Amino acid sequence: VQLQASGGGLVQAGESLRLSCKASGINFSISAMSWYRQAPGKQRELVATITSSGSTNYIDSVEGRFTISRDNARRTVSLQMSSLKPEDTAVYYCNTFYKLRDWWGQGTQVTVSS
């Protein structure tokens, strides 16, 4: 299983970024996919999840600003982040639970300057 994340970077507050994660080695179309993030000195937290049927969930702090989506043909899950805030600064990780364990991408840094 491999989850290859991309799209992080440095932006100013109020700007947007789009993260993508390409999956291989899993039955992608039936797998729920998630994005987590970990800020310095803090625990990793679940940001958003999309189920195989396309249902989505978000943590309160990103609701209305972030959108998770999936493209089963491309085996890709994306996170569109808008109206970014300095508190969104973190390493973002793509995640799936498959064959009884969690799988993680390598992480991509998102830095939002004020």
C-alpha positions as CSV (number, residue, x, y, z in Angstrom):
1,V,0.0,0.0,0.0
2,Q,1.3,3.4,-0.9
3,L,-0.3,6.8,-0.3
4,Q,1.6,9.6,-2.1
5,A,0.6,13.1,-1.0
6,S,1.4,16.3,-2.7
7,G,0.4,20.0,-2.9
8,G,1.6,21.5,0.3
9,G,3.3,24.9,0.5
10,L,3.6,28.3,2.0
11,V,0.7,30.7,1.6
12,Q,-0.7,33.8,3.3
13,A,-3.8,33.9,5.4
14,G,-6.9,33.9,3.3
15,E,-5.4,32.1,0.4
16,S,-6.1,28.6,-0.8
17,L,-4.2,25.3,-1.4
18,R,-5.2,21.9,-2.8
19,L,-3.7,18.7,-1.5
20,S,-3.8,15.5,-3.4
21,C,-3.1,11.9,-2.4
22,K,-2.7,9.1,-4.9
23,A,-3.3,5.6,-3.6
24,S,-2.0,2.3,-4.8
25,G,-2.2,-1.3,-3.4
26,I,-5.8,-0.9,-2.1
27,N,-9.2,-1.4,-3.4
28,F,-9.6,2.4,-3.6
29,S,-13.3,2.6,-4.7
30,I,-14.5,0.8,-1.6
31,S,-12.1,2.5,0.8
32,A,-12.9,5.5,3.1
33,M,-10.1,8.0,2.8
34,S,-9.1,10.7,5.3
35,W,-6.8,13.6,5.8
36,Y,-5.2,14.2,9.2
37,R,-2.9,17.0,10.3
38,Q,-0.3,17.4,13.0
39,A,0.9,20.8,14.2
40,P,4.2,21.3,16.1
41,G,3.8,20.1,19.7
42,K,0.3,18.8,19.1
43,Q,-1.3,15.5,18.5
44,R,-2.3,14.4,15.1
45,E,-6.0,15.2,14.4
46,L,-8.5,14.0,11.9
47,V,-9.5,16.8,9.5
48,A,-11.8,15.3,7.0
49,T,-13.1,11.9,5.8
50,I,-14.9,10.8,2.7
51,T,-16.6,7.4,2.5
52,S,-16.7,5.1,-0.5
53,S,-20.2,6.5,-1.2
54,G,-19.0,10.1,-1.1
55,S,-20.3,11.1,2.3
56,T,-18.0,13.6,4.0
57,N,-17.2,14.7,7.6
58,Y,-15.1,17.5,8.9
59,I,-13.8,18.8,12.1
60,D,-15.6,22.0,13.2
61,S,-12.6,24.2,12.7
62,V,-12.5,23.6,8.9
63,E,-16.2,23.1,8.2
64,G,-17.1,25.5,5.3
65,R,-13.5,26.2,4.4
66,F,-12.2,22.7,3.4
67,T,-13.6,20.3,0.9
68,I,-12.6,16.7,0.6
69,S,-13.3,14.9,-2.6
70,R,-12.3,11.7,-4.4
71,D,-11.7,10.5,-8.0
72,N,-12.0,6.8,-8.1
73,A,-10.8,6.5,-11.7
74,R,-7.6,8.3,-10.7
75,R,-7.4,6.7,-7.3
76,T,-7.0,10.1,-5.8
77,V,-8.4,11.9,-2.8
78,S,-8.1,15.7,-2.6
79,L,-8.4,18.3,0.1
80,Q,-9.3,21.8,-1.2
81,M,-8.5,24.3,1.5
82,S,-9.8,27.9,1.3
83,S,-9.6,30.9,3.6
84,L,-6.6,29.4,5.2
85,K,-5.6,30.6,8.7
86,P,-2.3,30.5,10.5
87,E,-3.7,27.8,12.8
88,D,-4.1,25.5,9.8
89,T,-0.3,25.3,9.7
90,A,0.6,21.6,10.0
91,V,1.9,18.6,8.3
92,Y,-1.0,17.0,6.5
93,Y,-1.3,13.2,6.1
94,C,-3.4,11.1,3.8
95,N,-4.9,8.0,5.6
96,T,-6.9,4.9,5.0
97,F,-7.8,1.9,7.0
98,Y,-7.2,-1.3,5.0
99,K,-6.6,-4.9,5.9
100,L,-7.1,-4.2,9.6
101,R,-4.5,-1.4,9.9
102,D,-4.0,2.3,9.3
103,W,-1.9,3.4,6.3
104,W,-0.3,6.8,6.1
105,G,1.2,8.9,3.4
106,Q,4.5,10.7,3.9
107,G,2.9,14.0,4.9
108,T,3.0,17.3,3.2
109,Q,3.8,20.6,5.0
110,V,1.2,23.4,4.9
111,T,2.4,26.8,6.3
112,V,0.0,29.7,6.6
113,S,1.6,33.1,7.4
114,S,-0.4,35.9,8.9
